[in-house]
Amino acid sequence: MTTHEITGIPDGYEPIDKDLNKSIRRAYKKELYLYNRGAYEWSGERPSDNDFLILKKVEKPKTYRAFQNEEEFEPFADRWIQRIDIATGGVLKGTFKVSGYNEHGVFLDHSIHRTYLYMYANYKFKNGALFGLEIT
């Protein structure tokens, strides 16, 4: 079995398989391939005549931070919120919306106030995003 060492893969891409022997082959329509240190999409109707390293885009995980003030939170104020199960990282049943917010955090009702940092650690939005501002 032959092994390969590949250099020059552009940022944001990786081979389609960890075993490079399975990733080096003919390119098919709409597949990404490495050529001259760049990632290109094969547009031919027929497979390529030559073998290339077939690539896929790498999805970087989104990163978040806690809201720092009411100005950052305001565009999210009407979203549904879910509690996080600290042990598993999953969400617990039930959703709610905040009843108000200020410079330091949100009001869960007329008397319970939680900081944006507390909300970031313990809650997610219903769409799965963390309770914070996306920074990537």
Contacts in CASP RR format, 6 or more apart in sequence:
PFRMAT RR
TARGET T0000
AUTHOR 0000-0000-0000
METHOD contacts of the structure
MODEL  1
MTTHEITGIPDGYEPIDKDLNKSIRRAYKKELYLYNRGAYEWSGERPSDN
DFLILKKVEKPKTYRAFQNEEEFEPFADRWIQRIDIATGGVLKGTFKVSG
YNEHGVFLDHSIHRTYLYMYANYKFKNGALFGLEIT
1 21 0 8 1.000
2 21 0 8 1.000
3 20 0 8 1.000
3 21 0 8 1.000
4 20 0 8 1.000
4 21 0 8 1.000
4 24 0 8 1.000
6 15 0 8 1.000
6 20 0 8 1.000
6 34 0 8 1.000
6 53 0 8 1.000
8 34 0 8 1.000
8 37 0 8 1.000
8 38 0 8 1.000
9 15 0 8 1.000
9 34 0 8 1.000
9 39 0 8 1.000
9 53 0 8 1.000
9 55 0 8 1.000
10 37 0 8 1.000
10 38 0 8 1.000
10 39 0 8 1.000
12 57 0 8 1.000
12 58 0 8 1.000
12 60 0 8 1.000
13 32 0 8 1.000
13 34 0 8 1.000
13 39 0 8 1.000
13 55 0 8 1.000
13 56 0 8 1.000
13 57 0 8 1.000
13 58 0 8 1.000
14 55 0 8 1.000
14 56 0 8 1.000
14 58 0 8 1.000
15 23 0 8 1.000
15 53 0 8 1.000
15 54 0 8 1.000
15 55 0 8 1.000
15 56 0 8 1.000
16 22 0 8 1.000
16 23 0 8 1.000
16 54 0 8 1.000
16 55 0 8 1.000
16 56 0 8 1.000
17 23 0 8 1.000
20 53 0 8 1.000
23 53 0 8 1.000
23 54 0 8 1.000
23 55 0 8 1.000
24 51 0 8 1.000
24 52 0 8 1.000
24 53 0 8 1.000
24 54 0 8 1.000
25 51 0 8 1.000
25 52 0 8 1.000
25 54 0 8 1.000
26 47 0 8 1.000
26 48 0 8 1.000
26 49 0 8 1.000
26 50 0 8 1.000
26 51 0 8 1.000
26 52 0 8 1.000
27 33 0 8 1.000
27 42 0 8 1.000
27 47 0 8 1.000
27 48 0 8 1.000
27 52 0 8 1.000
27 54 0 8 1.000
28 42 0 8 1.000
28 47 0 8 1.000
28 48 0 8 1.000
29 42 0 8 1.000
29 43 0 8 1.000
29 44 0 8 1.000
29 45 0 8 1.000
30 41 0 8 1.000
30 42 0 8 1.000
30 43 0 8 1.000
31 41 0 8 1.000
31 42 0 8 1.000
31 54 0 8 1.000
32 39 0 8 1.000
32 40 0 8 1.000
32 41 0 8 1.000
32 42 0 8 1.000
32 54 0 8 1.000
32 55 0 8 1.000
32 56 0 8 1.000
32 57 0 8 1.000
33 39 0 8 1.000
33 40 0 8 1.000
33 41 0 8 1.000
33 42 0 8 1.000
33 48 0 8 1.000
33 52 0 8 1.000
33 53 0 8 1.000
33 54 0 8 1.000
33 55 0 8 1.000
34 52 0 8 1.000
34 53 0 8 1.000
34 55 0 8 1.000
35 52 0 8 1.000
39 55 0 8 1.000
42 48 0 8 1.000
60 136 0 8 1.000
62 129 0 8 1.000
62 134 0 8 1.000
62 136 0 8 1.000
63 134 0 8 1.000
63 135 0 8 1.000
63 136 0 8 1.000
64 120 0 8 1.000
64 129 0 8 1.000
64 130 0 8 1.000
64 132 0 8 1.000
64 133 0 8 1.000
64 134 0 8 1.000
64 135 0 8 1.000
65 120 0 8 1.000
65 132 0 8 1.000
65 133 0 8 1.000
65 135 0 8 1.000
66 116 0 8 1.000
66 117 0 8 1.000
66 119 0 8 1.000
66 120 0 8 1.000
66 121 0 8 1.000
66 131 0 8 1.000
66 132 0 8 1.000
66 133 0 8 1.000
67 73 0 8 1.000
67 76 0 8 1.000
67 105 0 8 1.000
67 116 0 8 1.000
67 119 0 8 1.000
67 120 0 8 1.000
67 131 0 8 1.000
67 132 0 8 1.000
67 133 0 8 1.000
68 116 0 8 1.000
68 133 0 8 1.000
69 103 0 8 1.000
69 104 0 8 1.000
69 116 0 8 1.000
70 101 0 8 1.000
70 102 0 8 1.000
70 103 0 8 1.000
70 105 0 8 1.000
72 133 0 8 1.000
73 101 0 8 1.000
73 105 0 8 1.000
73 106 0 8 1.000
73 116 0 8 1.000
74 101 0 8 1.000
76 125 0 8 1.000
76 132 0 8 1.000
77 98 0 8 1.000
77 100 0 8 1.000
77 101 0 8 1.000
78 97 0 8 1.000
79 97 0 8 1.000
79 125 0 8 1.000
79 126 0 8 1.000
79 127 0 8 1.000
80 95 0 8 1.000
80 96 0 8 1.000
80 97 0 8 1.000
80 125 0 8 1.000
80 126 0 8 1.000
81 95 0 8 1.000
81 96 0 8 1.000
81 97 0 8 1.000
81 98 0 8 1.000
81 119 0 8 1.000
81 123 0 8 1.000
81 124 0 8 1.000
81 125 0 8 1.000
81 126 0 8 1.000
81 131 0 8 1.000
82 91 0 8 1.000
82 92 0 8 1.000
82 94 0 8 1.000
82 95 0 8 1.000
82 123 0 8 1.000
82 124 0 8 1.000
82 125 0 8 1.000
82 126 0 8 1.000
82 128 0 8 1.000
83 91 0 8 1.000
83 92 0 8 1.000
83 94 0 8 1.000
83 122 0 8 1.000
83 123 0 8 1.000
84 90 0 8 1.000
84 91 0 8 1.000
84 92 0 8 1.000
84 121 0 8 1.000
84 122 0 8 1.000
84 123 0 8 1.000
84 124 0 8 1.000
85 91 0 8 1.000
85 92 0 8 1.000
86 122 0 8 1.000
91 124 0 8 1.000
91 128 0 8 1.000
95 126 0 8 1.000
96 108 0 8 1.000
98 106 0 8 1.000
98 107 0 8 1.000
98 108 0 8 1.000
99 107 0 8 1.000
99 108 0 8 1.000
99 109 0 8 1.000
99 110 0 8 1.000
100 106 0 8 1.000
100 107 0 8 1.000
101 107 0 8 1.000
102 113 0 8 1.000
104 113 0 8 1.000
104 115 0 8 1.000
104 116 0 8 1.000
105 113 0 8 1.000
105 114 0 8 1.000
105 115 0 8 1.000
105 116 0 8 1.000
105 119 0 8 1.000
106 113 0 8 1.000
106 114 0 8 1.000
106 116 0 8 1.000
106 119 0 8 1.000
107 113 0 8 1.000
108 114 0 8 1.000
114 122 0 8 1.000
116 131 0 8 1.000
116 132 0 8 1.000
119 131 0 8 1.000
119 132 0 8 1.000
120 130 0 8 1.000
120 131 0 8 1.000
120 132 0 8 1.000
122 131 0 8 1.000
123 131 0 8 1.000
124 130 0 8 1.000
124 131 0 8 1.000
125 131 0 8 1.000
END
